[in-house]
């Protein structure tokens, strides 16, 4: 029969002492797994370009553009679906299986003889990545419950991405001196196997059970709905668009700027790309200290304003090469300062059992922003020139900045007072938080589900969208 109980705020677990996250053996193994697979992915990027050139010749650019579009579509479509059901799966087994699937797919790329085979394998590869990456990201907060250590972990992750972007082309060039590009594919397959072994050897805590229903269809859209109903995350989405606009400008138009406008060689292109990566690394190093003294909102909006300023300067006066280097440093720094704190906002905005769904929503929606930014930077630049491309990118940043300032309240309180009406329902729950009622012996061990009643109550606690809180208070 239904039981009656009140809501009460959950007791916060004691935080571990601050320090480097690399002191934690489990996190250290997972970070090494991330770095290893990132290096392999960078090698595959080079090898895939060479494979496309061999198979398509002058149409290699169109092939790579199609591959990039397929990658983004897979991320946008698949990640929320996987995030919606990830809490029902053993996450260590899921991560290991997805790593091994990626290893098998990459190992097959040297065997392809038709372009359709390349497209098919790339789709499967990125479907696996769309399941792996947000699940991996959602695991880290469980390993590092202390906010300061988690912030350092986010910065380390950003540094890993930036170092990969700088180091992988050099490693690929060195490897190609002694092997064909088929060897790069096999090397990447080996990195995924190493990543799988490191994950398998890591003591990953069991995922916290989610209270929401187990029905697959009911779960598929939960992360997206919860994300879009949370004001600070709507602001994060708008800022994702700003960061994507700046990043796309660097990735798509640096070679056009250095080669066609300035008449420089490939070395200049590499240095300009490295400048953006260097700016991003500087931000990642400084952010833990900055975020300990300033609120995330102020830091991220300030970074977006800096990004807008840099792009407007580029649009007003297309600079010579030294000026481009300076601009790209600030674009990289601002983009990293926008993106790196995102994990903190996600952690703050959902229950532990719902993290896979929210991280998957962030993964999908942020890549949707790139799906807008890439063609904007490329097509406007091709049709109207680099100055127009700068203005278009600046326009996207301005849209993101203004939307974030409006959607993300300046007084973003974590604890909110709100009222619950009386409700009878059934869901998976444990006791000791707001579920405290007598049992008759048939309900089974916790976590368990049985009919129970919530009395009407007005109370305050750290608010997140979940089964008991389907809408934001006074979100109007």
WOLINRA-V451301 format. One record per residue. N is the residue number from 1. RES is the residue in three letters. PHI is phi in radians with two decimals (999 if undefined). OMEGA is omega in whole degrees, 0 to 359 (NA if undefined). Layout:
n=N res=RES phi=PHI omega=OMEGA
n=N res=RES phi=PHI omega=OMEGA
//
This chain:
n=1 res=UNK phi=999 omega=182
n=2 res=UNK phi=-1.10 omega=176
n=3 res=UNK phi=-1.92 omega=184
n=4 res=UNK phi=-1.94 omega=177
n=5 res=UNK phi=-2.73 omega=180
n=6 res=UNK phi=-1.81 omega=171
n=7 res=UNK phi=-1.55 omega=173
n=8 res=UNK phi=-2.60 omega=182
n=9 res=UNK phi=-1.11 omega=179
n=10 res=UNK phi=-1.27 omega=177
n=11 res=UNK phi=-1.31 omega=181
n=12 res=UNK phi=-1.36 omega=178
n=13 res=UNK phi=-1.21 omega=178
n=14 res=UNK phi=-1.12 omega=182
n=15 res=UNK phi=-1.46 omega=176
n=16 res=UNK phi=-1.24 omega=180
n=17 res=UNK phi=-1.12 omega=181
n=18 res=UNK phi=-1.16 omega=180
n=19 res=UNK phi=2.79 omega=180
n=20 res=UNK phi=-1.15 omega=177
n=21 res=UNK phi=-1.11 omega=180
n=22 res=UNK phi=-1.22 omega=174
n=23 res=UNK phi=-1.28 omega=179
n=24 res=UNK phi=-1.48 omega=185
n=25 res=UNK phi=-1.02 omega=181
n=26 res=UNK phi=-1.14 omega=179
n=27 res=UNK phi=-1.13 omega=181
n=28 res=UNK phi=-1.03 omega=179
n=29 res=UNK phi=-1.16 omega=180
n=30 res=UNK phi=-1.17 omega=177
n=31 res=UNK phi=-1.13 omega=177
n=32 res=UNK phi=-1.11 omega=176
n=33 res=UNK phi=-1.09 omega=179
n=34 res=UNK phi=-1.10 omega=181
n=35 res=UNK phi=-1.08 omega=181
n=36 res=UNK phi=-1.06 omega=181
n=37 res=UNK phi=-1.23 omega=177
n=38 res=UNK phi=-1.12 omega=179
n=39 res=UNK phi=-1.08 omega=178
n=40 res=UNK phi=-1.07 omega=179
n=41 res=UNK phi=-1.11 omega=177
n=42 res=UNK phi=-1.11 omega=176
n=43 res=UNK phi=-1.11 omega=180
n=44 res=UNK phi=-1.14 omega=178
n=45 res=UNK phi=-1.04 omega=178
n=46 res=UNK phi=-1.17 omega=182
n=47 res=UNK phi=-1.09 omega=181
n=48 res=UNK phi=-1.16 omega=177
n=49 res=UNK phi=-1.09 omega=179
n=50 res=UNK phi=-1.18 omega=177
n=51 res=UNK phi=-1.09 omega=179
n=52 res=UNK phi=-1.09 omega=179
n=53 res=UNK phi=-1.15 omega=179
n=54 res=UNK phi=-1.13 omega=185
n=55 res=UNK phi=-1.55 omega=187
n=56 res=UNK phi=-2.11 omega=178
n=57 res=UNK phi=1.05 omega=182
n=58 res=UNK phi=-1.16 omega=178
n=59 res=UNK phi=-1.60 omega=182
n=60 res=UNK phi=-1.04 omega=180
n=61 res=UNK phi=-1.08 omega=178
n=62 res=UNK phi=-1.15 omega=178
n=63 res=UNK phi=-1.11 omega=181
n=64 res=UNK phi=-1.14 omega=177
n=65 res=UNK phi=-1.09 omega=178
n=66 res=UNK phi=-1.16 omega=178
n=67 res=UNK phi=-1.08 omega=179
n=68 res=UNK phi=-1.10 omega=179
n=69 res=UNK phi=-1.14 omega=178
n=70 res=UNK phi=-1.06 omega=179
n=71 res=UNK phi=-1.05 omega=182
n=72 res=UNK phi=-1.15 omega=179
n=73 res=UNK phi=-1.10 omega=178
n=74 res=UNK phi=-1.06 omega=180
n=75 res=UNK phi=-1.10 omega=185
n=76 res=UNK phi=-1.21 omega=185
n=77 res=UNK phi=-1.47 omega=191
n=78 res=UNK phi=-1.47 omega=187
n=79 res=UNK phi=-0.99 omega=179
n=80 res=UNK phi=-1.09 omega=180
n=81 res=UNK phi=-1.14 omega=178
n=82 res=UNK phi=-1.15 omega=179
n=83 res=UNK phi=-1.07 omega=181
n=84 res=UNK phi=-1.22 omega=182
n=85 res=UNK phi=-2.04 omega=184
n=86 res=UNK phi=-1.07 omega=181
n=87 res=UNK phi=-1.21 omega=179
n=88 res=UNK phi=-1.60 omega=186
n=89 res=UNK phi=-1.97 omega=174
n=90 res=UNK phi=-1.20 omega=194
n=91 res=UNK phi=-1.24 omega=176
n=92 res=UNK phi=-1.10 omega=179
n=93 res=UNK phi=-1.10 omega=178
n=94 res=UNK phi=-1.10 omega=181
n=95 res=UNK phi=-1.11 omega=180
n=96 res=UNK phi=-1.11 omega=181
n=97 res=UNK phi=-1.07 omega=181
n=98 res=UNK phi=-1.18 omega=174
n=99 res=UNK phi=-1.08 omega=182
n=100 res=UNK phi=-1.20 omega=175
n=101 res=UNK phi=-1.08 omega=179
n=102 res=UNK phi=-1.11 omega=177
n=103 res=UNK phi=-1.07 omega=181
n=104 res=UNK phi=-1.14 omega=181
n=105 res=UNK phi=-1.14 omega=181
n=106 res=UNK phi=-1.12 omega=179
n=107 res=UNK phi=-1.13 omega=179
n=108 res=UNK phi=-1.44 omega=185
n=109 res=UNK phi=-1.05 omega=177
n=110 res=UNK phi=-1.12 omega=184
n=111 res=UNK phi=-1.61 omega=186
n=112 res=UNK phi=-1.28 omega=178
n=113 res=UNK phi=-2.26 omega=181
n=114 res=UNK phi=-2.27 omega=181
n=115 res=UNK phi=-1.10 omega=181
n=116 res=UNK phi=-1.08 omega=178
n=117 res=UNK phi=-1.18 omega=176
n=118 res=UNK phi=-1.05 omega=181
n=119 res=UNK phi=-1.06 omega=182
n=120 res=UNK phi=-1.11 omega=180
n=121 res=UNK phi=-1.16 omega=180
n=122 res=UNK phi=-1.14 omega=178
n=123 res=UNK phi=-1.07 omega=180
n=124 res=UNK phi=-1.13 omega=179
n=125 res=UNK phi=-1.02 omega=184
n=126 res=UNK phi=-1.40 omega=170
n=127 res=UNK phi=-1.09 omega=178
n=128 res=UNK phi=-1.12 omega=179
n=129 res=UNK phi=-1.12 omega=180
n=130 res=UNK phi=-1.17 omega=174
n=131 res=UNK phi=-1.48 omega=185
n=132 res=UNK phi=-1.27 omega=192
n=133 res=UNK phi=-1.08 omega=180
n=134 res=UNK phi=-1.16 omega=177
n=135 res=UNK phi=-1.13 omega=177
n=136 res=UNK phi=-1.06 omega=181
n=137 res=UNK phi=-1.12 omega=180
n=138 res=UNK phi=-1.27 omega=179
n=139 res=UNK phi=-1.36 omega=187
n=140 res=UNK phi=-1.07 omega=178
n=141 res=UNK phi=-1.05 omega=178
n=142 res=UNK phi=-1.26 omega=177
n=143 res=UNK phi=-1.36 omega=185
n=144 res=UNK phi=-2.18 omega=182
n=145 res=UNK phi=-1.18 omega=179
n=146 res=UNK phi=-1.28 omega=186
n=147 res=UNK phi=-1.11 omega=182
n=148 res=UNK phi=-1.13 omega=179
n=149 res=UNK phi=-1.18 omega=179
n=150 res=UNK phi=-1.14 omega=177
n=151 res=UNK phi=-1.08 omega=176
n=152 res=UNK phi=-1.10 omega=178
n=153 res=UNK phi=-1.13 omega=177
n=154 res=UNK phi=-1.09 omega=178
n=155 res=UNK phi=-1.17 omega=177
n=156 res=UNK phi=-1.08 omega=178
n=157 res=UNK phi=-1.10 omega=178
n=158 res=UNK phi=-1.09 omega=178
n=159 res=UNK phi=-1.07 omega=180
n=160 res=UNK phi=-1.07 omega=178
n=161 res=UNK phi=-1.09 omega=182
n=162 res=UNK phi=-1.20 omega=179
n=163 res=UNK phi=-1.13 omega=177
n=164 res=UNK phi=-1.08 omega=181
n=165 res=UNK phi=-1.10 omega=180
n=166 res=UNK phi=-1.43 omega=190
n=167 res=UNK phi=-1.52 omega=187
n=168 res=UNK phi=-1.06 omega=177
n=169 res=UNK phi=-1.04 omega=179
n=170 res=UNK phi=-1.16 omega=177
n=171 res=UNK phi=-1.10 omega=179
n=172 res=UNK phi=-1.10 omega=179
n=173 res=UNK phi=-1.07 omega=178
n=174 res=UNK phi=-1.14 omega=181
n=175 res=UNK phi=-1.17 omega=182
n=176 res=UNK phi=-1.20 omega=176
n=177 res=UNK phi=-1.25 omega=184
n=178 res=UNK phi=-2.17 omega=181
n=179 res=UNK phi=-2.65 omega=174
n=180 res=UNK phi=-1.44 omega=180
n=181 res=UNK phi=-1.20 omega=173
n=182 res=UNK phi=-1.04 omega=178
n=183 res=UNK phi=-1.13 omega=178
n=184 res=UNK phi=-1.17 omega=176
n=185 res=UNK phi=-1.06 omega=181
n=186 res=UNK phi=-1.17 omega=177
n=187 res=UNK phi=-1.12 omega=178
n=188 res=UNK phi=-1.14 omega=177
n=189 res=UNK phi=-1.00 omega=179
n=190 res=UNK phi=-1.14 omega=180
n=191 res=UNK phi=-1.15 omega=177
n=192 res=UNK phi=-1.18 omega=176
n=193 res=UNK phi=-1.12 omega=178
n=194 res=UNK phi=-1.07 omega=178
n=195 res=UNK phi=-1.04 omega=179
n=196 res=UNK phi=-1.07 omega=180
n=197 res=UNK phi=-1.15 omega=179
n=198 res=UNK phi=-1.16 omega=178
n=199 res=UNK phi=-1.13 omega=180
n=200 res=UNK phi=-1.10 omega=181
n=201 res=UNK phi=-1.52 omega=184
n=202 res=UNK phi=-1.68 omega=175
n=203 res=UNK phi=-1.41 omega=181
n=204 res=UNK phi=-1.65 omega=180
n=205 res=UNK phi=-1.09 omega=178
n=206 res=UNK phi=-1.07 omega=179
n=207 res=UNK phi=-1.13 omega=175
n=208 res=UNK phi=-1.15 omega=181
n=209 res=UNK phi=-1.15 omega=176
n=210 res=UNK phi=-1.54 omega=181
n=211 res=UNK phi=-1.31 omega=188
n=212 res=UNK phi=-1.21 omega=184
n=213 res=UNK phi=-1.04 omega=181
n=214 res=UNK phi=-1.45 omega=182
n=215 res=UNK phi=-1.03 omega=184
n=216 res=UNK phi=-1.07 omega=183
n=217 res=UNK phi=-1.07 omega=180
n=218 res=UNK phi=-1.20 omega=184
n=219 res=UNK phi=-1.62 omega=190
n=220 res=UNK phi=-1.04 omega=182
n=221 res=UNK phi=-1.73 omega=186
n=222 res=UNK phi=-1.07 omega=183
n=223 res=UNK phi=-1.08 omega=179
n=224 res=UNK phi=-1.11 omega=180
n=225 res=UNK phi=-1.12 omega=180
n=226 res=UNK phi=-1.08 omega=179
n=227 res=UNK phi=-1.06 omega=186
n=228 res=UNK phi=-1.30 omega=176
n=229 res=UNK phi=-1.55 omega=183
n=230 res=UNK phi=-1.70 omega=186
n=231 res=UNK phi=-0.96 omega=183
n=232 res=UNK phi=-1.15 omega=180
n=233 res=UNK phi=-1.37 omega=171
n=234 res=UNK phi=-1.10 omega=174
n=235 res=UNK phi=-1.12 omega=177
n=236 res=UNK phi=-1.07 omega=179
n=237 res=UNK phi=-1.07 omega=179
n=238 res=UNK phi=-1.08 omega=178
n=239 res=UNK phi=-1.25 omega=173
n=240 res=UNK phi=-1.03 omega=177
n=241 res=UNK phi=-1.09 omega=179
n=242 res=UNK phi=-1.08 omega=180
n=243 res=UNK phi=-1.11 omega=179
n=244 res=UNK phi=-1.12 omega=180
n=245 res=UNK phi=-1.08 omega=178
n=246 res=UNK phi=-1.17 omega=181
n=247 res=UNK phi=-1.12 omega=180
n=248 res=UNK phi=-1.13 omega=178
n=249 res=UNK phi=-1.04 omega=179
n=250 res=UNK phi=-1.18 omega=187
n=251 res=UNK phi=-1.18 omega=187
n=252 res=UNK phi=-1.48 omega=193
n=253 res=UNK phi=-1.89 omega=179
n=254 res=UNK phi=-1.07 omega=182
n=255 res=UNK phi=-1.14 omega=178
n=256 res=UNK phi=-1.14 omega=182
n=257 res=UNK phi=-1.12 omega=186
n=258 res=UNK phi=-1.28 omega=184
n=259 res=UNK phi=-1.43 omega=188
n=260 res=UNK phi=-1.51 omega=182
n=261 res=UNK phi=-1.42 omega=184
n=262 res=UNK phi=-1.62 omega=179
n=263 res=UNK phi=1.20 omega=182
n=264 res=UNK phi=-1.71 omega=186
n=265 res=UNK phi=-1.77 omega=182
n=266 res=UNK phi=-1.12 omega=180
n=267 res=UNK phi=-1.09 omega=178
n=268 res=UNK phi=-1.10 omega=177
n=269 res=UNK phi=-1.06 omega=180
n=270 res=UNK phi=-1.10 omega=180
n=271 res=UNK phi=-1.15 omega=179
n=272 res=UNK phi=-1.14 omega=177
n=273 res=UNK phi=-1.10 omega=179
n=274 res=UNK phi=-1.13 omega=179
n=275 res=UNK phi=-1.09 omega=178
n=276 res=UNK phi=-1.12 omega=177
n=277 res=UNK phi=-1.11 omega=178
n=278 res=UNK phi=-1.14 omega=176
n=279 res=UNK phi=-1.08 omega=178
n=280 res=UNK phi=-1.09 omega=180
n=281 res=UNK phi=-1.15 omega=178
n=282 res=UNK phi=-1.04 omega=179
n=283 res=UNK phi=-1.10 omega=181
n=284 res=UNK phi=-1.08 omega=180
n=285 res=UNK phi=-1.23 omega=185
n=286 res=UNK phi=-1.45 omega=190
n=287 res=UNK phi=-1.05 omega=180
n=288 res=UNK phi=-0.95 omega=179
n=289 res=UNK phi=-1.25 omega=181
n=290 res=UNK phi=-1.13 omega=183
n=291 res=UNK phi=-1.26 omega=174
n=292 res=UNK phi=-1.36 omega=182
n=293 res=UNK phi=-1.96 omega=184
n=294 res=UNK phi=-2.36 omega=180
n=295 res=UNK phi=-1.30 omega=181
n=296 res=UNK phi=-0.97 omega=183
n=297 res=UNK phi=-1.04 omega=182
n=298 res=UNK phi=-1.11 omega=180
n=299 res=UNK phi=-1.12 omega=186
n=300 res=UNK phi=-1.26 omega=176
n=301 res=UNK phi=-1.17 omega=176
n=302 res=UNK phi=-1.10 omega=178
n=303 res=UNK phi=-1.13 omega=178
n=304 res=UNK phi=-1.13 omega=177
n=305 res=UNK phi=-1.12 omega=176
n=306 res=UNK phi=-1.10 omega=179
n=307 res=UNK phi=-1.09 omega=179
n=308 res=UNK phi=-1.06 omega=180
n=309 res=UNK phi=-1.05 omega=181
n=310 res=UNK phi=-1.08 omega=182
n=311 res=UNK phi=-1.23 omega=177
n=312 res=UNK phi=-1.13 omega=177
n=313 res=UNK phi=-1.04 omega=178
n=314 res=UNK phi=-1.10 omega=181
n=315 res=UNK phi=-1.25 omega=183
n=316 res=UNK phi=-1.18 omega=181
n=317 res=UNK phi=-2.54 omega=179
n=318 res=UNK phi=-1.05 omega=190
n=319 res=UNK phi=-1.41 omega=169
n=320 res=UNK phi=-1.25 omega=188
n=321 res=UNK phi=-1.02 omega=179
n=322 res=UNK phi=-1.05 omega=178
n=323 res=UNK phi=-1.15 omega=177
n=324 res=UNK phi=-1.09 omega=178
n=325 res=UNK phi=-1.03 omega=180
n=326 res=UNK phi=-1.11 omega=179
n=327 res=UNK phi=-1.03 omega=183
n=328 res=UNK phi=-1.17 omega=175
n=329 res=UNK phi=-1.05 omega=182
n=330 res=UNK phi=-1.24 omega=176
n=331 res=UNK phi=-1.11 omega=178
n=332 res=UNK phi=-1.13 omega=179
n=333 res=UNK phi=-1.10 omega=182
n=334 res=UNK phi=-1.16 omega=180
n=335 res=UNK phi=-1.07 omega=179
n=336 res=UNK phi=-1.17 omega=180
n=337 res=UNK phi=-1.19 omega=175
n=338 res=UNK phi=-1.37 omega=190
n=339 res=UNK phi=-1.43 omega=188
n=340 res=UNK phi=-1.07 omega=181
n=341 res=UNK phi=-1.25 omega=184
n=342 res=UNK phi=-0.99 omega=179
n=343 res=UNK phi=-1.09 omega=177
n=344 res=UNK phi=-1.11 omega=180
n=345 res=UNK phi=-1.15 omega=179
n=346 res=UNK phi=-1.12 omega=180
n=347 res=UNK phi=-1.07 omega=180
n=348 res=UNK phi=-1.22 omega=194
n=349 res=UNK phi=-1.79 omega=180
n=350 res=UNK phi=-2.64 omega=175
n=351 res=UNK phi=-1.26 omega=181
n=352 res=UNK phi=-0.93 omega=181
n=353 res=UNK phi=-1.20 omega=182
n=354 res=UNK phi=-1.74 omega=184
n=355 res=UNK phi=-1.03 omega=179
n=356 res=UNK phi=-0.97 omega=181
n=357 res=UNK phi=-1.18 omega=182
n=358 res=UNK phi=-1.27 omega=178
n=359 res=UNK phi=-1.14 omega=177
n=360 res=UNK phi=-1.15 omega=177
n=361 res=UNK phi=-1.10 omega=177
n=362 res=UNK phi=-1.07 omega=180
n=363 res=UNK phi=-1.03 omega=182
n=364 res=UNK phi=-1.20 omega=185
n=365 res=UNK phi=-1.22 omega=178
n=366 res=UNK phi=-1.16 omega=178
n=367 res=UNK phi=-1.27 omega=172
n=368 res=UNK phi=-1.08 omega=176
n=369 res=UNK phi=-1.11 omega=177
n=370 res=UNK phi=-1.15 omega=179
n=371 res=UNK phi=-1.12 omega=173
n=372 res=UNK phi=-1.43 omega=188
n=373 res=UNK phi=-1.26 omega=182
n=374 res=UNK phi=-1.01 omega=181
n=375 res=UNK phi=-1.16 omega=177
n=376 res=UNK phi=-1.08 omega=181
n=377 res=UNK phi=-1.12 omega=184
n=378 res=UNK phi=-1.32 omega=185
n=379 res=UNK phi=-1.25 omega=179
n=380 res=UNK phi=-1.13 omega=178
n=381 res=UNK phi=-1.08 omega=181
n=382 res=UNK phi=-1.23 omega=185
n=383 res=UNK phi=-1.49 omega=190
n=384 res=UNK phi=-2.19 omega=177
n=385 res=UNK phi=1.78 omega=185
n=386 res=UNK phi=-1.17 omega=180
n=387 res=UNK phi=-1.12 omega=176
n=388 res=UNK phi=-1.16 omega=178
n=389 res=UNK phi=-1.12 omega=176
n=390 res=UNK phi=-1.06 omega=180
n=391 res=UNK phi=-1.12 omega=180
n=392 res=UNK phi=-1.13 omega=178
n=393 res=UNK phi=-1.12 omega=178
n=394 res=UNK phi=-1.10 omega=178
n=395 res=UNK phi=-1.09 omega=177
n=396 res=UNK phi=-1.11 omega=178
n=397 res=UNK phi=-1.12 omega=180
n=398 res=UNK phi=-1.09 omega=177
n=399 res=UNK phi=-1.05 omega=180
n=400 res=UNK phi=-1.10 omega=181
n=401 res=UNK phi=-1.13 omega=181
n=402 res=UNK phi=-1.15 omega=179
n=403 res=UNK phi=-1.12 omega=180
n=404 res=UNK phi=-1.12 omega=180
n=405 res=UNK phi=-1.08 omega=180
n=406 res=UNK phi=-1.46 omega=185
n=407 res=UNK phi=-1.43 omega=185
n=408 res=UNK phi=-1.80 omega=184
n=409 res=UNK phi=-1.04 omega=178
n=410 res=UNK phi=-1.13 omega=175
n=411 res=UNK phi=-1.67 omega=185
n=412 res=UNK phi=-1.57 omega=181
n=413 res=UNK phi=-1.25 omega=177
n=414 res=UNK phi=-1.39 omega=179
n=415 res=UNK phi=-1.60 omega=182
n=416 res=UNK phi=-2.18 omega=173
n=417 res=UNK phi=-1.47 omega=183
n=418 res=UNK phi=-2.72 omega=183
n=419 res=UNK phi=-2.06 omega=174
n=420 res=UNK phi=-1.90 omega=170
n=421 res=UNK phi=-1.36 omega=177
n=422 res=UNK phi=-1.12 omega=181
n=423 res=UNK phi=-2.65 omega=170
n=424 res=UNK phi=-1.87 omega=178
n=425 res=UNK phi=-2.77 omega=183
n=426 res=UNK phi=-2.42 omega=178
n=427 res=UNK phi=-2.84 omega=178
n=428 res=UNK phi=-1.19 omega=181
n=429 res=UNK phi=-2.69 omega=173
n=430 res=UNK phi=-2.11 omega=181
n=431 res=UNK phi=-1.77 omega=182
n=432 res=UNK phi=1.80 omega=171
n=433 res=UNK phi=-1.81 omega=179
n=434 res=UNK phi=-1.71 omega=176
n=435 res=UNK phi=-1.86 omega=182
n=436 res=UNK phi=-2.49 omega=183
n=437 res=UNK phi=-2.66 omega=182
n=438 res=UNK phi=-1.30 omega=178
n=439 res=UNK phi=-2.12 omega=182
n=440 res=UNK phi=-1.92 omega=175
n=441 res=UNK phi=1.83 omega=183
n=442 res=UNK phi=-1.68 omega=190
n=443 res=UNK phi=-1.33 omega=178
n=444 res=UNK phi=1.53 omega=182
n=445 res=UNK phi=-1.23 omega=178
n=446 res=UNK phi=-1.42 omega=353
n=447 res=UNK phi=-1.25 omega=181
n=448 res=UNK phi=-2.47 omega=179
n=449 res=UNK phi=-2.31 omega=175
n=450 res=UNK phi=-2.86 omega=178
n=451 res=UNK phi=-1.09 omega=176
n=452 res=UNK phi=-2.70 omega=185
n=453 res=UNK phi=-2.06 omega=170
n=454 res=UNK phi=-1.76 omega=175
n=455 res=UNK phi=-1.27 omega=176
n=456 res=UNK phi=-1.08 omega=183
n=457 res=UNK phi=-2.72 omega=170
n=458 res=UNK phi=-2.00 omega=182
n=459 res=UNK phi=-2.69 omega=181
n=460 res=UNK phi=-2.31 omega=174
n=461 res=UNK phi=-2.88 omega=176
n=462 res=UNK phi=-1.05 omega=192
n=463 res=UNK phi=-1.69 omega=172
n=464 res=UNK phi=-2.44 omega=174
n=465 res=UNK phi=-1.30 omega=178
n=466 res=UNK phi=-2.73 omega=184
n=467 res=UNK phi=-1.03 omega=182
n=468 res=UNK phi=-1.48 omega=184
n=469 res=UNK phi=-2.30 omega=185
n=470 res=UNK phi=-1.32 omega=181
n=471 res=UNK phi=-2.40 omega=179
n=472 res=UNK phi=-1.33 omega=180
n=473 res=UNK phi=-1.08 omega=175
n=474 res=UNK phi=0.94 omega=184
n=475 res=UNK phi=-1.40 omega=168
n=476 res=UNK phi=0.88 omega=NA
//
